[in-house]
Amino acid sequence: QVQLVESEGGLVQTGGSLRLSCAASGLTFSSYAVGWFRQAPGKEREFVAAISWSGGTSRYADSVKGRFTISRDNAKNTVYLQMNSLKPDDTAVYYCARQSVSGGLGSIRTYDYVYWGQGTQVTVSS
């Protein structure tokens, strides 16, 4: 069974930190770029961060640059999103996704991803 499973999110205060993980099973993971996206109530799903298949290249949305860090451990089929200096605007459901085409540096477009996790809620209180 193909699965991407995000770790539990949570409720944090402004300025706090949270680390999300995304574990893959039933699919090839190490040869593909992986992205994190988020969706706030009433808004479209938006790009947060992506990492290349090797982990050598990463890219970030301007809104999280300098605060979030994406990383991966291919031996564990897991990708991480370290979120620091959290703000109320970061409140959303966070999704990880595997790109449909192998290789690549990590697309910012949702339609370039074929497998998605179920999402995990992150709430930042002011």
PASEBA-1860 file (N, C-alpha, C; in nm, 3 decimals):
! residues 126
1> QVQLVESE> 0.084/-0.119/0.000/0.000/0.000/0.000/0.088/0.124/0.000 ~ 0.058/0.216/-0.090/0.135/0.338/-0.101/0.089/0.435/0.007 ~ 0.185/0.481/0.085/0.151/0.574/0.192/0.259/0.676/0.217 ~ 0.215/0.799/0.239/0.299/0.902/0.296/0.230/0.944/0.425 ~ 0.299/0.932/0.535/0.236/0.959/0.663/0.311/1.070/0.734 ~ 0.241/1.180/0.758/0.301/1.291/0.832/0.289/1.266/0.981 ~ 0.384/1.318/1.053/0.378/1.310/1.198/0.271/1.406/1.249 ~ 0.237/1.386/1.374/0.135/1.472/1.433/0.187/1.614/1.445
9> GGLVQTGG> 0.101/1.710/1.408/0.136/1.849/1.423/0.115/1.892/1.567 ~ 0.051/2.005/1.584/0.023/2.046/1.720/-0.006/2.193/1.732 ~ -0.022/2.233/1.857/-0.049/2.372/1.892/0.076/2.429/1.956 ~ 0.126/2.538/1.900/0.245/2.604/1.955/0.219/2.752/1.966 ~ 0.295/2.818/2.050/0.282/2.962/2.064/0.367/3.033/1.960 ~ 0.333/3.156/1.934/0.413/3.237/1.843/0.558/3.238/1.889 ~ 0.647/3.215/1.791/0.789/3.209/1.822/0.839/3.071/1.852 ~ 0.749/2.977/1.866/0.787/2.840/1.899/0.835/2.763/1.778
17> SLRLSCAA> 0.869/2.637/1.802/0.921/2.550/1.698/0.845/2.418/1.695 ~ 0.849/2.357/1.579/0.785/2.227/1.560/0.857/2.156/1.448 ~ 0.871/2.026/1.459/0.935/1.947/1.354/0.835/1.844/1.303 ~ 0.809/1.851/1.175/0.722/1.752/1.110/0.808/1.650/1.037 ~ 0.758/1.528/1.031/0.824/1.426/0.951/0.723/1.365/0.855 ~ 0.774/1.309/0.748/0.692/1.245/0.646/0.758/1.113/0.612 ~ 0.695/1.004/0.649/0.751/0.871/0.627/0.679/0.803/0.511 ~ 0.757/0.746/0.421/0.701/0.681/0.302/0.707/0.530/0.314
25> SGLTFSSY> 0.605/0.466/0.264/0.605/0.321/0.255/0.531/0.278/0.129 ~ 0.573/0.165/0.072/0.505/0.114/-0.046/0.536/0.189/-0.175 ~ 0.633/0.277/-0.172/0.670/0.349/-0.294/0.817/0.386/-0.288 ~ 0.875/0.403/-0.406/1.013/0.446/-0.413/1.021/0.593/-0.373 ~ 1.111/0.621/-0.284/1.117/0.755/-0.227/1.247/0.825/-0.258 ~ 1.355/0.750/-0.251/1.487/0.811/-0.254/1.524/0.873/-0.387 ~ 1.456/0.835/-0.495/1.491/0.888/-0.627/1.406/1.007/-0.668 ~ 1.324/1.055/-0.578/1.227/1.158/-0.611/1.239/1.280/-0.519
33> AVGWFRQA> 1.214/1.395/-0.577/1.202/1.516/-0.495/1.074/1.508/-0.411 ~ 1.078/1.571/-0.297/0.964/1.572/-0.205/0.935/1.716/-0.165 ~ 0.809/1.747/-0.153/0.770/1.882/-0.116/0.679/1.884/0.005 ~ 0.675/1.998/0.069/0.578/2.027/0.175/0.489/2.142/0.126 ~ 0.360/2.125/0.147/0.262/2.226/0.113/0.174/2.249/0.235 ~ 0.097/2.358/0.233/0.005/2.382/0.343/-0.122/2.447/0.289 ~ -0.228/2.429/0.366/-0.356/2.486/0.328/-0.426/2.538/0.451 ~ -0.450/2.668/0.450/-0.524/2.732/0.559/-0.672/2.735/0.522
41> PGKEREFV> -0.760/2.748/0.620/-0.903/2.751/0.592/-0.939/2.861/0.493 ~ -1.014/2.824/0.390/-1.059/2.920/0.291/-0.954/2.962/0.191 ~ -0.838/2.899/0.196/-0.730/2.935/0.103/-0.688/2.815/0.020 ~ -0.620/2.842/-0.088/-0.569/2.735/-0.172/-0.444/2.674/-0.109 ~ -0.418/2.552/-0.149/-0.297/2.486/-0.103/-0.176/2.558/-0.161 ~ -0.077/2.585/-0.077/0.038/2.660/-0.123/0.169/2.588/-0.093 ~ 0.267/2.616/-0.174/0.399/2.560/-0.159/0.468/2.615/-0.036 ~ 0.539/2.526/0.034/0.617/2.566/0.151/0.766/2.543/0.127
49> AAISWSGG> 0.801/2.419/0.093/0.942/2.385/0.075/0.952/2.257/-0.007 ~ 1.066/2.239/-0.071/1.090/2.116/-0.147/1.238/2.083/-0.139 ~ 1.266/1.955/-0.155/1.404/1.908/-0.149/1.428/1.810/-0.263 ~ 1.544/1.820/-0.323/1.578/1.732/-0.435/1.594/1.589/-0.389 ~ 1.599/1.498/-0.485/1.607/1.357/-0.452/1.731/1.325/-0.368 ~ 1.840/1.396/-0.391/1.964/1.368/-0.320/1.972/1.443/-0.187 ~ 1.887/1.543/-0.173/1.896/1.628/-0.055/1.992/1.744/-0.072 ~ 2.054/1.752/-0.189/2.154/1.855/-0.209/2.099/1.992/-0.240
57> TSRYADSV> 1.974/1.997/-0.283/1.912/2.125/-0.318/1.778/2.138/-0.249 ~ 1.751/2.254/-0.197/1.621/2.281/-0.136/1.574/2.419/-0.178 ~ 1.444/2.437/-0.171/1.386/2.566/-0.206/1.271/2.594/-0.112 ~ 1.243/2.722/-0.093/1.145/2.763/0.007/1.057/2.875/-0.046 ~ 0.935/2.878/0.004/0.850/2.993/-0.019/0.910/3.113/0.055 ~ 0.891/3.230/-0.001/0.946/3.351/0.062/0.895/3.368/0.205 ~ 0.773/3.324/0.228/0.711/3.345/0.359/0.775/3.262/0.470 ~ 0.849/3.158/0.434/0.910/3.073/0.536/1.062/3.072/0.530
65> KGRFTISR> 1.117/3.136/0.431/1.262/3.135/0.412/1.332/3.191/0.536 ~ 1.434/3.120/0.580/1.506/3.162/0.699/1.447/3.110/0.828 ~ 1.326/3.056/0.823/1.261/3.004/0.944/1.240/2.853/0.936 ~ 1.215/2.802/0.817/1.189/2.660/0.798/1.308/2.595/0.729 ~ 1.331/2.469/0.762/1.437/2.391/0.698/1.384/2.253/0.662 ~ 1.401/2.217/0.536/1.361/2.085/0.490/1.485/1.997/0.479 ~ 1.471/1.871/0.516/1.582/1.778/0.506/1.527/1.639/0.480 ~ 1.615/1.545/0.447/1.567/1.410/0.422/1.671/1.308/0.463
73> DNAKNTVY> 1.623/1.189/0.495/1.708/1.075/0.526/1.657/0.961/0.438 ~ 1.723/0.940/0.326/1.675/0.840/0.231/1.685/0.698/0.286 ~ 1.777/0.676/0.376/1.789/0.543/0.436/1.665/0.509/0.519 ~ 1.599/0.613/0.569/1.479/0.594/0.650/1.351/0.628/0.572 ~ 1.366/0.661/0.444/1.249/0.699/0.364/1.168/0.809/0.432 ~ 1.236/0.907/0.483/1.170/1.010/0.561/1.222/1.149/0.522 ~ 1.130/1.243/0.517/1.161/1.384/0.495/1.111/1.463/0.616 ~ 1.185/1.566/0.651/1.153/1.645/0.769/1.129/1.791/0.731
81> LQMNSLKP> 1.052/1.858/0.814/1.035/2.002/0.802/1.050/2.061/0.942 ~ 1.162/2.128/0.963/1.186/2.196/1.089/1.132/2.337/1.078 ~ 1.040/2.372/1.167/0.975/2.503/1.161/1.010/2.580/1.288 ~ 1.077/2.692/1.270/1.117/2.778/1.382/1.051/2.914/1.369 ~ 1.052/2.989/1.477/0.995/3.125/1.479/0.856/3.126/1.418 ~ 0.774/3.035/1.462/0.640/3.020/1.404/0.553/3.141/1.431 ~ 0.468/3.171/1.333/0.378/3.284/1.340/0.234/3.234/1.324 ~ 0.137/3.312/1.368/-0.004/3.272/1.348/-0.037/3.246/1.201
89> DDTAVYYC> 0.026/3.317/1.110/0.002/3.296/0.967/0.050/3.160/0.918 ~ 0.128/3.091/0.998/0.173/2.955/0.961/0.067/2.850/0.994 ~ -0.039/2.890/1.059/-0.146/2.795/1.093/-0.210/2.740/0.967 ~ -0.209/2.608/0.955/-0.261/2.542/0.835/-0.252/2.391/0.854 ~ -0.310/2.320/0.760/-0.285/2.177/0.748/-0.165/2.161/0.656 ~ -0.067/2.087/0.702/0.057/2.067/0.627/0.056/1.929/0.562 ~ 0.096/1.927/0.434/0.099/1.803/0.356/0.238/1.780/0.299 ~ 0.283/1.656/0.300/0.402/1.622/0.223/0.356/1.550/0.097
97> ARQSVSGG> 0.442/1.555/-0.004/0.406/1.495/-0.131/0.532/1.454/-0.206 ~ 0.519/1.346/-0.284/0.630/1.299/-0.366/0.606/1.337/-0.510 ~ 0.710/1.391/-0.571/0.697/1.435/-0.710/0.672/1.315/-0.802 ~ 0.602/1.339/-0.910/0.563/1.228/-0.999/0.678/1.180/-1.085 ~ 0.773/1.266/-1.117/0.885/1.231/-1.204/1.010/1.219/-1.119 ~ 1.086/1.114/-1.145/1.207/1.093/-1.066/1.311/1.201/-1.093 ~ 1.404/1.213/-1.000/1.504/1.317/-1.010/1.444/1.451/-0.976 ~ 1.497/1.555/-1.032/1.440/1.687/-1.014/1.485/1.756/-0.887
105> LGSIRTYD> 1.462/1.886/-0.884/1.507/1.968/-0.772/1.395/2.000/-0.675 ~ 1.271/1.962/-0.710/1.159/1.993/-0.623/1.076/2.107/-0.679 ~ 0.959/2.072/-0.729/0.871/2.171/-0.792/0.792/2.248/-0.687 ~ 0.750/2.370/-0.723/0.664/2.449/-0.635/0.517/2.429/-0.672 ~ 0.490/2.349/-0.776/0.355/2.334/-0.827/0.290/2.206/-0.776 ~ 0.170/2.217/-0.725/0.103/2.100/-0.669/0.083/1.991/-0.772 ~ 0.058/2.026/-0.896/0.026/1.925/-0.997/0.148/1.845/-1.042 ~ 0.264/1.880/-0.994/0.384/1.800/-1.023/0.402/1.687/-0.922
113> YVYWGQGT> 0.312/1.678/-0.826/0.322/1.577/-0.722/0.207/1.478/-0.735 ~ 0.238/1.351/-0.718/0.137/1.249/-0.742/0.092/1.179/-0.614 ~ 0.180/1.166/-0.516/0.143/1.101/-0.391/0.144/1.205/-0.279 ~ 0.037/1.202/-0.199/0.018/1.300/-0.093/-0.010/1.230/0.039 ~ 0.039/1.292/0.146/0.002/1.245/0.278/-0.137/1.294/0.314 ~ -0.183/1.253/0.430/-0.319/1.286/0.473/-0.328/1.425/0.534 ~ -0.215/1.483/0.565/-0.213/1.617/0.623/-0.209/1.614/0.774 ~ -0.147/1.717/0.830/-0.139/1.729/0.976/-0.159/1.876/1.014
121> QVTVSS> -0.237/1.898/1.117/-0.273/2.034/1.157/-0.163/2.097/1.241 ~ -0.125/2.217/1.202/-0.034/2.299/1.281/-0.107/2.428/1.315 ~ -0.117/2.458/1.443/-0.184/2.578/1.488/-0.088/2.661/1.572 ~ -0.073/2.787/1.534/0.016/2.877/1.606/-0.070/2.983/1.674 ~ -0.062/2.988/1.804/-0.144/3.083/1.880/-0.068/3.214/1.900 ~ -0.143/3.322/1.902/-0.080/3.454/1.918/-0.068/3.492/2.064
END
